[in-house]
Amino acid sequence: AETPPQAKSSSWSSFLKSIASFNGDLSSLTAPAWILSTTSLVEFSSYWTEHPSVFVAPAAEKDPAKRAMLVLKWFLSTLKQQYASRSEKLGSEKKPLNPFLGELFLGKWEDEAGETRLVSEQVSHHPPVTAYCIWNANAGVRLQGYNAQKASFSRTINHIRLPNASVQQIGHAILHIDEYDEDYLITLPSLHIEGLISGSPYVELNRCSYIQSSTGYTAKIDYSGKGWISGKSNTFSAVLYPQGKEKEAIYTADGQWNGAFVIKNAKTKEVVDTYDPEKTKVTPLTVAPIEEQDDYESRRAWKKVADAIIKGDMETTSFEKSLIENRQRELRRLEKEEGREWYRRFFTRTEKISLFEKLAGKIGEQINDSLTNGVWAFDQEKASQAKPPFHADVPFFKSESEESSEVYESARESANESS
Ligand SMILES: CCC(=O)OC[C@H](C)CC[C@H]1O[C@H]2C[C@H]3[C@@H]4CC=C5C[C@@H](O)CC[C@]5(C)[C@H]4CC[C@]3(C)[C@H]2[C@@H]1C
């Protein structure tokens, strides 16, 4: 349902006022209907490999420096999907649904690269942390990571009150290539949300991020490219060098992170590789139809909320959302009473992974797992046993007759408040 402009601006201005009392948790803001996305944040893990052939390419390259260059190319190719795809498809950034603890998103890509599988799980709700593993068994390439966001609204910029949401990403990703038994630690770029004041927010990436390989190569990607020189937005420049020797660049990459870029040999300046999203098709992710999904799988769990958002029916949206939230609160209360934790289906909290430390140390990164409730590692053993129903002992939905009354009653109250 298209929102009439005057309704849009009034709800948006009251939303901007709510930013004034912002507490750091983006999901706590009640954003107006038209900015709400029907997609849960737990789905964002799929943005890492929408071009599986680019993702597995490094495994086929014998030269270690070229392999590191192909990992950099793959990382750069994910940025458009990660940070610009909603704006490009929906006209602006949207507010994703805030995943509940244990929310699952499972899928696979099937194309010329073979089968690439995705498991994504919300391993923490306070703070929101998503853990994921994406792997292509045939090529022997696996990406495993976890991430959270710490947001702040800078009150004023250049002395005018411009609510500009800054988002620091916490967490890491590790790419493993079986053939060479090598690892690449990927740090996550910080970003800020532009365009909040005009009601069509979009992501800008800040400063720089790194890829550190266990084979001794470092890639540094700088997003603060002055787009206004080339007149192109979202420019970046990247350099791949032997770790600790930034001046002895081997490869450089320049272009737009939401567009095309070229990779050159730093010495000869010859173009060694190019990437153009317009010429590289995105492979659609195959997700089970909703009726075949487990209740804890994202699109099934949020179906009624998503349908209500599409209809612009805020009363039903808040009723169905509150049902889920109240039910989750019940589960947390029971766990607390019984002194146990929610059973993560695919990931386990592990001691700091020495590999992370070793690689992170090389680029001066700290593993700040206090903000992600621990370091989350994909548990191959658990995953191999996991099959639906994933939590047979804990039904996700309970009918009104089975459910404790406050869950439905307070859901009705919040529905009335929203209308
Ligand atoms: C502040 C609440 C609100 O409604 O704001 C309105 C606006 C939609 C702006 C806030 C939202 O903007 C979204 C952009 C989201 C990030 C996009 C891409 C990624 C990469 C992925 O690998 C991890 C997640 C991450 C960092 C998303 C995190 C959530 C962001 C910032 C959404 C904001 C709530």
The ligand as a Tripos MOL2 file, in Angstrom:
@<TRIPOS>MOLECULE
LIG
   34    38     1     0     0
SMALL
NO_CHARGES

@<TRIPOS>ATOM
      1 C1         16.6000    3.3030   13.1930 C.3       1 LIG1
      2 C2         15.3940    2.4400   12.9220 C.3       1 LIG1
      3 C3         14.8630    2.7100   11.5650 C.2       1 LIG1
      4 O1         13.7740    2.3860   11.2460 O.2       1 LIG1
      5 O2         15.7260    3.3770   10.7050 O.3       1 LIG1
      6 C4         15.2580    3.5700    9.3990 C.3       1 LIG1
      7 C5         16.2810    3.1450    8.4120 C.3       1 LIG1
      8 C6         15.7770    1.9380    7.7250 C.3       1 LIG1
      9 C7         17.7270    3.0340    8.8370 C.3       1 LIG1
     10 C8         18.1090    1.9330    9.8670 C.3       1 LIG1
     11 C9         18.2690    0.5630    9.2760 C.3       1 LIG1
     12 O3         19.1150    0.5300    8.1160 O.3       1 LIG1
     13 C10        19.3220   -0.8630    7.8680 C.3       1 LIG1
     14 C11        20.6570   -1.1810    7.1970 C.3       1 LIG1
     15 C12        21.0590   -2.4730    7.9260 C.3       1 LIG1
     16 C13        22.4560   -3.0750    7.6770 C.3       1 LIG1
     17 C14        22.6060   -3.4070    6.1690 C.3       1 LIG1
     18 C15        23.6540   -4.4230    5.9090 C.2       1 LIG1
     19 C16        24.2800   -5.1680    6.8500 C.2       1 LIG1
     20 C17        25.3870   -6.1030    6.4070 C.3       1 LIG1
     21 C18        25.1210   -7.5080    6.9650 C.3       1 LIG1
     22 O4         26.1870   -8.3800    6.6310 O.3       1 LIG1
     23 C19        24.9880   -7.4370    8.4930 C.3       1 LIG1
     24 C20        23.8250   -6.5160    8.8790 C.3       1 LIG1
     25 C21        23.9410   -5.0900    8.2980 C.3       1 LIG1
     26 C22        25.0480   -4.3210    8.9980 C.3       1 LIG1
     27 C23        22.5530   -4.3840    8.5100 C.3       1 LIG1
     28 C24        22.2770   -4.0950    9.9890 C.3       1 LIG1
     29 C25        20.9290   -3.3760   10.2430 C.3       1 LIG1
     30 C26        20.8210   -2.0960    9.3850 C.3       1 LIG1
     31 C27        21.7850   -1.0440    9.8670 C.3       1 LIG1
     32 C28        19.3680   -1.5390    9.2850 C.3       1 LIG1
     33 C29        18.9370   -0.4140   10.2200 C.3       1 LIG1
     34 C30        17.9690   -0.8110   11.3130 C.3       1 LIG1
@<TRIPOS>BOND
     1     1     2 1
     2     2     3 1
     3     3     4 2
     4     3     5 1
     5     5     6 1
     6     6     7 1
     7     7     8 1
     8     7     9 1
     9     9    10 1
    10    10    11 1
    11    11    12 1
    12    11    33 1
    13    12    13 1
    14    13    14 1
    15    13    32 1
    16    14    15 1
    17    15    16 1
    18    15    30 1
    19    16    17 1
    20    16    27 1
    21    17    18 1
    22    18    19 2
    23    19    20 1
    24    19    25 1
    25    20    21 1
    26    21    22 1
    27    21    23 1
    28    23    24 1
    29    24    25 1
    30    25    26 1
    31    25    27 1
    32    27    28 1
    33    28    29 1
    34    29    30 1
    35    30    31 1
    36    30    32 1
    37    32    33 1
    38    33    34 1
@<TRIPOS>SUBSTRUCTURE
     1 LIG1         1 GROUP 0 **** ****
